[in-house]
């Protein structure tokens, strides 16, 4: 299956696409084949990306049932219903605590 990882981030290094020569002065047929190959790479990548249709809305949403994840990321979970803030702050070491209600998470960095 085609993969985007076969390409370099340096455009000058990408002189073949799917084994087809696309270097300067290549055959026009090679360009057509390369475009079709790239379309397959894009589709394959799109099929691997989870759909965003079931995302949590910005406001008014609630998670229900089991919350699972298949890759990187995490979920903020409070042990008590009184911890309702849910904001996460990153502040410089020595700074005061941000104005927030119960449940905020504060990370101090130096």
DSSP file (Angstrom, degrees, kcal/mol; ACC not computed):
  #  RESIDUE AA STRUCTURE BP1 BP2  ACC     N-H-->O    O-->H-N    N-H-->O    O-->H-N    TCO  KAPPA ALPHA  PHI   PSI    X-CA   Y-CA   Z-CA
    1    1 A X              0   0    0      0, 0.0    40,-0.0     0, 0.0    39,-0.0   0.000 360.0 360.0 360.0 140.1    0.0    0.0    0.0
    2    2 A X        -     0   0    0     35,-0.1     2,-0.4     2,-0.0     3,-0.0  -0.257 360.0-165.7 -61.1 151.1    1.3    3.5   -0.8
    3    3 A X    >   -     0   0    0      1,-0.1     3,-1.4    41,-0.0     4,-0.1  -0.998  29.1-140.7-144.2 137.6    2.6    5.5    2.2
    4    4 A X  G >  S+     0   0    0     -2,-0.4     3,-1.7     1,-0.3    -1,-0.1   0.720  97.3  75.8 -65.8 -20.7    3.5    9.1    2.7
    5    5 A X  G 3  S+     0   0    0      1,-0.3    -1,-0.3    -3,-0.0    -3,-0.0   0.647  79.8  71.1 -69.0 -12.6    6.5    8.1    4.7
    6    6 A X  G <  S+     0   0    0     -3,-1.4    -1,-0.3     2,-0.1     2,-0.2   0.616  87.4  82.3 -76.9 -10.1    8.4    7.1    1.5
    7    7 A X  S <  S-     0   0    0     -3,-1.7     2,-0.2    -4,-0.1     4,-0.1  -0.637  77.3-126.1 -97.2 153.5    8.7   10.8    0.6
    8    8 A X        -     0   0    0     -2,-0.2     6,-0.1     2,-0.2    -2,-0.1  -0.626  13.1-131.8 -90.8 152.6   11.3   13.3    1.9
    9    9 A X  S    S+     0   0    0     -2,-0.2     2,-0.8     1,-0.1    -1,-0.1   0.599  96.1  81.4 -77.1 -10.2   10.5   16.6    3.5
   10   10 A X  S >> S-     0   0    0      1,-0.1     3,-2.2     2,-0.0     4,-0.5  -0.864  75.7-153.3 -93.4 108.6   13.0   18.0    1.1
   11   11 A X  G >4 S+     0   0    0     -2,-0.8     3,-1.2     1,-0.3    -1,-0.1   0.804  90.9  63.3 -54.1 -32.3   11.2   18.4   -2.3
   12   12 A X  G 34 S+     0   0    0      1,-0.3    -1,-0.3    -3,-0.1    -3,-0.0   0.715  97.6  57.4 -66.9 -19.5   14.5   18.1   -4.2
   13   13 A X  G <4 S+     0   0    0     -3,-2.2     2,-1.6     1,-0.2    -1,-0.3   0.635  84.7  86.1 -84.3 -14.6   14.9   14.5   -2.9
   14   14 A X    <<  +     0   0    0     -3,-1.2    -1,-0.2    -4,-0.5    -7,-0.1  -0.582  42.9 139.8 -90.4  77.5   11.5   13.4   -4.3
   15   15 A X        +     0   0    0     -2,-1.6     7,-3.0     1,-0.1     8,-0.7   0.504  65.3  46.2 -98.7  -6.1   12.6   12.4   -7.8
   16   16 A X  E     -A   21   0A   0      5,-0.2     2,-0.4    -3,-0.2     5,-0.2  -0.990  61.6-165.8-132.0 146.8   10.5    9.3   -8.0
   17   17 A X  E >  S-A   20   0A   0      3,-2.3     3,-1.5    -2,-0.4    20,-0.1  -0.959  83.0 -17.6-131.0 111.9    6.8    8.8   -6.9
   18   18 A X  T 3  S-     0   0    0     -2,-0.4     3,-0.1     1,-0.3    -1,-0.1   0.841 129.9 -52.2  61.0  32.7    5.7    5.2   -6.6
   19   19 A X  T 3  S+     0   0    0      1,-0.3     2,-0.4    15,-0.0    -1,-0.3   0.429 112.3 124.2  83.7  -0.7    8.8    4.1   -8.7
   20   20 A X  E <   -A   17   0A   0     -3,-1.5    -3,-2.3    10,-0.1     2,-0.3  -0.805  66.5-117.8 -97.0 131.7    7.9    6.6  -11.5
   21   21 A X  E     +A   16   0A   0     -2,-0.4    -5,-0.2    -5,-0.2     6,-0.2  -0.509  39.7 163.7 -68.2 124.5   10.6    9.1  -12.5
   22   22 A X        +     0   0    0     -7,-3.0    -6,-0.2    -2,-0.3    -1,-0.1   0.074  32.4 127.3-126.3  20.5    9.4   12.7  -11.9
   23   23 A X  S >  S-     0   0    0     -8,-0.7     3,-1.5     1,-0.2    -8,-0.0  -0.195  76.2 -59.3 -69.7 169.9   12.8   14.4  -12.2
   24   24 A X  T 3  S+     0   0    0      1,-0.3    -1,-0.2     2,-0.0    -2,-0.0  -0.182 126.3  16.2 -50.4 140.6   13.3   17.3  -14.5
   25   25 A X  T 3  S+     0   0    0      1,-0.2    -1,-0.3    -3,-0.1    -2,-0.1   0.683  91.3 152.9  67.3  22.3   12.6   16.5  -18.2
   26   26 A X    <   -     0   0    0     -3,-1.5    -1,-0.2     1,-0.1     2,-0.1  -0.256  54.6 -80.6 -74.3 169.2   10.7   13.3  -17.3
   27   27 A X    >>  -     0   0    0     -6,-0.2     4,-1.1     1,-0.1     3,-0.8  -0.423  31.4-127.1 -67.8 141.6    8.0   11.9  -19.5
   28   28 A X  H 3> S+     0   0    0      1,-0.2     4,-1.8     2,-0.2     3,-0.2   0.844 111.9  62.5 -57.3 -32.4    4.6   13.5  -19.3
   29   29 A X  H 3> S+     0   0    0      1,-0.2     4,-2.4     2,-0.2    -1,-0.2   0.865  97.4  57.3 -59.8 -36.1    3.2   10.0  -18.7
   30   30 A X  H <> S+     0   0    0     -3,-0.8     4,-2.4     1,-0.2    -1,-0.2   0.877 103.6  52.1 -63.4 -37.4    5.3    9.8  -15.5
   31   31 A X  H  X S+     0   0    0     -4,-1.1     4,-2.5    -3,-0.2    -1,-0.2   0.928 109.3  49.6 -64.7 -44.4    3.6   12.9  -14.2
   32   32 A X  H  X S+     0   0    0     -4,-1.8     4,-2.0     1,-0.2    -2,-0.2   0.931 113.3  46.0 -59.1 -46.4    0.1   11.4  -14.8
   33   33 A X  H  X S+     0   0    0     -4,-2.4     4,-2.2     1,-0.2    -1,-0.2   0.882 111.6  52.5 -64.8 -37.7    1.2    8.2  -13.0
   34   34 A X  H  X S+     0   0    0     -4,-2.4     4,-2.7     2,-0.2    -1,-0.2   0.897 107.8  51.1 -65.9 -40.1    2.7   10.1  -10.2
   35   35 A X  H  X S+     0   0    0     -4,-2.5     4,-2.1     2,-0.2    -1,-0.2   0.915 111.1  48.1 -64.2 -41.9   -0.5   12.1   -9.6
   36   36 A X  H  X S+     0   0    0     -4,-2.0     4,-1.7     2,-0.2    -1,-0.2   0.899 111.9  50.1 -64.2 -39.6   -2.5    8.9   -9.5
   37   37 A X  H  X S+     0   0    0     -4,-2.2     4,-2.1     1,-0.2    -2,-0.2   0.929 110.1  49.6 -63.9 -44.9   -0.1    7.4   -7.0
   38   38 A X  H  X S+     0   0    0     -4,-2.7     4,-2.6     1,-0.2    -1,-0.2   0.868 106.9  55.7 -63.1 -35.9   -0.2   10.5   -4.8
   39   39 A X  H  X S+     0   0    0     -4,-2.1     4,-2.2     1,-0.2    -1,-0.2   0.894 107.9  49.1 -61.8 -38.9   -4.0   10.4   -4.9
   40   40 A X  H  X S+     0   0    0     -4,-1.7     4,-2.5     2,-0.2    -2,-0.2   0.885 110.0  51.2 -67.0 -38.4   -3.8    6.8   -3.6
   41   41 A X  H  X S+     0   0    0     -4,-2.1     4,-2.3     2,-0.2   -37,-0.2   0.921 110.7  48.6 -63.5 -43.8   -1.4    7.9   -0.8
   42   42 A X  H  X S+     0   0    0     -4,-2.6     4,-2.6     2,-0.2    -2,-0.2   0.923 113.0  47.2 -63.2 -44.1   -3.8   10.7    0.2
   43   43 A X  H  X S+     0   0    0     -4,-2.2     4,-2.3     2,-0.2    -2,-0.2   0.919 111.3  50.6 -64.6 -43.5   -6.8    8.3    0.3
   44   44 A X  H  X S+     0   0    0     -4,-2.5     4,-0.8     1,-0.2    -1,-0.2   0.905 112.6  47.2 -61.3 -41.5   -4.8    5.7    2.3
   45   45 A X  H >X S+     0   0    0     -4,-2.3     4,-0.8     1,-0.2     3,-0.8   0.917 110.5  52.1 -65.4 -43.6   -3.8    8.3    4.8
   46   46 A X  H >< S+     0   0    0     -4,-2.6     3,-0.6     1,-0.3    -2,-0.2   0.867 105.5  55.5 -61.7 -36.5   -7.4    9.6    5.0
   47   47 A X  H 3< S+     0   0    0     -4,-2.3    -1,-0.3     1,-0.2    -2,-0.2   0.749 107.0  51.1 -68.0 -22.3   -8.7    6.1    5.7
   48   48 A X  H << S+     0   0    0     -4,-0.8     2,-0.4    -3,-0.8    -1,-0.2   0.623  91.6  87.9 -89.4 -14.4   -6.3    5.8    8.7
   49   49 A X  S << S-     0   0    0     -4,-0.8     3,-0.1    -3,-0.6    -4,-0.0  -0.732  85.2-116.5 -88.2 128.3   -7.3    9.1   10.3
   50   50 A X        -     0   0    0     -2,-0.4     2,-0.1     1,-0.1    -2,-0.1  -0.275  34.5-100.8 -63.3 149.0  -10.3    8.8   12.7
   51   51 A X        -     0   0    0      1,-0.1     3,-0.4    -4,-0.1    -1,-0.1  -0.417  19.3-152.3 -68.4 143.1  -13.4   10.6   11.8
   52   52 A X  S >  S+     0   0    0      1,-0.2     3,-1.5    -2,-0.1    -1,-0.1   0.328  73.1  99.8 -95.7   6.0  -14.1   13.9   13.6
   53   53 A X  T 3  S+     0   0    0      1,-0.3    -1,-0.2     0, 0.0    -2,-0.0   0.783  82.9  47.6 -64.6 -26.6  -17.8   13.5   13.3
   54   54 A X  T 3  S+     0   0    0     -3,-0.4    -1,-0.3     2,-0.0    -2,-0.1   0.008  84.2 137.5-104.1  28.1  -18.2   12.2   16.8
   55   55 A X    <   -     0   0    0     -3,-1.5     2,-0.3     1,-0.1    -3,-0.1  -0.309  64.4 -96.7 -72.4 157.0  -16.1   14.9   18.5
   56   56 A X        -     0   0    0      1,-0.1    -1,-0.1     5,-0.1    -2,-0.0  -0.579  44.4-117.7 -70.8 130.4  -17.1   16.6   21.7
   57   57 A X        -     0   0    0     -2,-0.3     4,-0.3     1,-0.1     3,-0.1  -0.278  21.8-112.4 -66.1 158.7  -18.8   19.9   21.0
   58   58 A X  S    S+     0   0    0      1,-0.2     2,-0.3     2,-0.1    -1,-0.1   0.870  98.0  10.2 -61.6 -37.8  -17.1   23.1   22.3
   59   59 A X  S    S+     0   0    0      1,-0.1    -1,-0.2     3,-0.0     3,-0.1  -0.987 120.7  27.5-141.4 152.6  -20.0   23.6   24.8
   60   60 A X  S    S+     0   0    0     -2,-0.3     2,-0.2     1,-0.3    -2,-0.1   0.503  84.2 125.4  82.6   4.9  -22.9   21.7   26.0
   61   61 A X        -     0   0    0     -4,-0.3     2,-0.3    -5,-0.0    -1,-0.3  -0.538  37.7-167.0 -95.6 163.1  -21.5   18.2   25.5
   62   62 A X        -     0   0    0     -2,-0.2     2,-0.3    -3,-0.1    -5,-0.1  -0.979  20.7-126.2-148.1 135.2  -21.1   15.4   27.9
   63   63 A X        -     0   0    0     -2,-0.3     2,-0.3    -7,-0.0     4,-0.1  -0.619  32.1-176.8 -76.4 138.1  -19.2   12.1   27.7
   64   64 A X        +     0   0    0     -2,-0.3    -2,-0.0     2,-0.1     0, 0.0  -0.958  43.4   4.7-132.4 154.8  -21.2    9.0   28.4
   65   65 A X  S    S-     0   0    0     -2,-0.3     2,-0.2     2,-0.1    -2,-0.0  -0.246 111.3 -13.7  72.6-163.2  -20.3    5.4   28.6
   66   66 A X        -     0   0    0      1,-0.0     2,-0.6    -3,-0.0    -2,-0.1  -0.530  61.2-146.9 -75.6 136.8  -16.8    4.1   28.4
   67   67 A X        +     0   0    0     -2,-0.2     2,-0.3    -4,-0.1     8,-0.1  -0.928  27.1 168.5-105.7 119.5  -14.1    6.5   27.2
   68   68 A X        -     0   0    0     -2,-0.6     2,-0.3     0, 0.0     0, 0.0  -0.862  18.0-160.0-125.6 161.1  -11.4    4.8   25.2
   69   69 A X        -     0   0    0     -2,-0.3     4,-0.1     1,-0.1    -2,-0.0  -0.990  10.8-160.8-140.0 149.8   -8.6    6.1   23.1
   70   70 A X  S    S+     0   0    0     -2,-0.3     2,-0.2     2,-0.2     3,-0.1   0.604  74.9  10.3-106.6 -14.3   -6.6    4.3   20.5
   71   71 A X  S    S-     0   0    0      1,-0.3    -2,-0.0     0, 0.0     0, 0.0  -0.495 105.5 -24.1-139.6-151.0   -3.5    6.6   20.2
   72   72 A X  S    S+     0   0    0     -2,-0.2    -1,-0.3    -3,-0.0     2,-0.2  -0.150  86.0  70.9 -64.6 160.7   -1.9    9.5   22.0
   73   73 A X        -     0   0    0     -3,-0.1     2,-0.3    -4,-0.1    -4,-0.1  -0.536  55.3-132.8 122.1 173.4   -3.8   11.9   24.1
   74   74 A X        -     0   0    0     -2,-0.2     2,-0.4     2,-0.0    -2,-0.0  -0.961   8.4-124.0-156.4 171.2   -5.6   11.9   27.4
   75   75 A X        -     0   0    0     -2,-0.3     2,-0.5    -8,-0.1    -2,-0.0  -0.981  22.5-126.4-126.3 136.1   -8.8   12.9   29.2
   76   76 A X        -     0   0    0     -2,-0.4     2,-0.4    10,-0.1    -2,-0.0  -0.697  33.8-177.3 -80.0 125.8   -9.1   15.2   32.2
   77   77 A X        -     0   0    0     -2,-0.5     2,-0.4     0, 0.0    -2,-0.0  -0.992  13.6-154.6-131.1 128.3  -11.0   13.3   34.9
   78   78 A X        -     0   0    0     -2,-0.4    -2,-0.0     1,-0.1     3,-0.0  -0.820  11.4-146.8-102.4 141.9  -12.1   14.7   38.3
   79   79 A X  S    S+     0   0    0     -2,-0.4     2,-0.3     1,-0.1    -1,-0.1   0.745  82.5  43.0 -77.4 -24.2  -12.7   12.5   41.2
   80   80 A X  S >  S-     0   0    0      1,-0.1     3,-1.4     3,-0.1    -1,-0.1  -0.925  75.9-128.7-127.6 150.4  -15.5   14.6   42.7
   81   81 A X  T 3  S+     0   0    0     -2,-0.3    -1,-0.1     1,-0.3    -2,-0.0   0.692 105.8  67.4 -68.5 -17.6  -18.4   16.5   41.3
   82   82 A X  T 3  S+     0   0    0      1,-0.1     2,-1.5     2,-0.1    -1,-0.3   0.704  81.2  82.8 -74.5 -18.5  -17.3   19.7   43.0
   83   83 A X    <   +     0   0    0     -3,-1.4    20,-0.2     1,-0.2    -1,-0.1  -0.665  53.2 142.2 -87.7  88.9  -14.2   19.8   40.8
   84   84 A X        +     0   0    0     -2,-1.5    19,-0.2    18,-0.7    -1,-0.2   0.541  38.1  86.3-109.8  -8.7  -15.9   21.5   37.8
   85   85 A X        +     0   0    0     17,-2.4    18,-0.2    -3,-0.2    19,-0.1   0.985  51.5 178.5 -63.2 -64.9  -13.3   23.9   36.4
   86   86 A X        +     0   0    0      1,-0.3     2,-0.1    17,-0.2    18,-0.1   0.419  28.3 136.1  80.4  -2.1  -11.3   21.6   34.1
   87   87 A X        -     0   0    0      1,-0.0    18,-2.6    19,-0.0     2,-0.5  -0.491  44.2-145.5 -78.4 152.1   -9.0   24.3   32.7
   88   88 A X  E     -b  105   0B   0     16,-0.2     2,-0.4    -2,-0.1    18,-0.2  -0.979  14.8-166.6-119.5 127.1   -5.3   23.5   32.4
   89   89 A X  E     -b  106   0B   0     16,-3.1    18,-3.0    -2,-0.5     2,-0.5  -0.899  12.7-164.1-115.6 141.8   -2.7   26.3   33.0
   90   90 A X  E     +b  107   0B   0     -2,-0.4     2,-0.3    16,-0.2    18,-0.2  -0.976  26.5 167.1-121.1 112.7    1.0   26.3   32.2
   91   91 A X  E     -b  108   0B   0     16,-2.8    18,-2.2    -2,-0.5     3,-0.1  -0.911  39.2 -95.1-130.8 154.5    2.7   29.2   34.1
   92   92 A X  E >   -b  109   0B   0     -2,-0.3     3,-2.0    16,-0.2    18,-0.2  -0.359  51.9 -94.2 -66.9 144.1    6.3   30.2   34.8
   93   93 A X  T 3  S+     0   0    0     16,-3.5    -1,-0.1     1,-0.3     3,-0.1  -0.324 113.6  30.8 -57.9 136.8    7.8   29.0   38.1
   94   94 A X  T 3  S+     0   0    0      1,-0.4    -1,-0.3    -3,-0.1     2,-0.1   0.242  91.5 124.5  94.4 -11.9    7.4   31.7   40.8
   95   95 A X    <   -     0   0    0     -3,-2.0    -1,-0.4     1,-0.1     3,-0.1  -0.411  67.0-102.2 -76.0 157.1    4.1   33.0   39.3
   96   96 A X        -     0   0    0      1,-0.1     2,-0.2    -3,-0.1    -1,-0.1  -0.290  45.4 -85.4 -72.9 164.3    1.0   33.2   41.4
   97   97 A X        -     0   0    0      1,-0.1    -1,-0.1    -2,-0.0     3,-0.1  -0.519  50.8-110.6 -70.4 134.3   -1.8   30.7   41.1
   98   98 A X        -     0   0    0     -2,-0.2     2,-0.8     1,-0.1    -1,-0.1  -0.288  35.5 -98.4 -62.5 150.4   -4.2   31.5   38.3
   99   99 A X  S    S+     0   0    0     -3,-0.1     2,-0.3     0, 0.0    -1,-0.1  -0.610  72.5 135.2 -71.0 109.6   -7.7   32.6   39.3
  100  100 A X        -     0   0    0     -2,-0.8     2,-0.1     4,-0.1     3,-0.1  -0.981  49.9-115.4-153.8 159.1   -9.6   29.4   38.9
  101  101 A X    >   -     0   0    0     -2,-0.3     3,-1.4     1,-0.2   -15,-0.1  -0.339  58.6 -54.4 -91.9 179.4  -12.2   27.4   40.7
  102  102 A X  T 3  S+     0   0    0      1,-0.2   -17,-2.4   -20,-0.1   -18,-0.7  -0.254 121.1  37.0 -56.3 131.5  -11.8   23.9   42.1
  103  103 A X  T 3  S+     0   0    0      1,-0.4    -1,-0.2   -20,-0.2   -17,-0.2   0.300  77.7 133.6 109.2  -7.6  -10.6   21.3   39.5
  104  104 A X    <   -     0   0    0     -3,-1.4     2,-0.5   -18,-0.1    -1,-0.4  -0.436  47.4-140.8 -71.5 150.4   -8.2   23.5   37.6
  105  105 A X  E     -b   88   0B   0    -18,-2.6   -16,-3.1    -2,-0.1     2,-0.5  -0.961  15.7-165.9-114.7 128.9   -4.8   21.9   36.8
  106  106 A X  E     -b   89   0B   0     -2,-0.5     2,-0.5   -18,-0.2   -16,-0.2  -0.968   4.9-168.3-121.4 125.6   -1.7   24.1   37.1
  107  107 A X  E     -b   90   0B   0    -18,-3.0   -16,-2.8    -2,-0.5     2,-0.5  -0.948   9.4-155.4-110.0 129.7    1.7   23.2   35.7
  108  108 A X  E     -b   91   0B   0     -2,-0.5     2,-0.3   -18,-0.2   -16,-0.2  -0.895  13.1-173.3-105.3 133.3    4.7   25.3   36.7
  109  109 A X  E      b   92   0B   0    -18,-2.2   -16,-3.5    -2,-0.5    -2,-0.0  -0.876 360.0 360.0-123.0 157.4    7.7   25.4   34.4
  110  110 A X              0   0    0     -2,-0.3    -1,-0.1   -18,-0.2   -18,-0.1   0.381 360.0 360.0-118.3 360.0   11.2   26.9   34.8
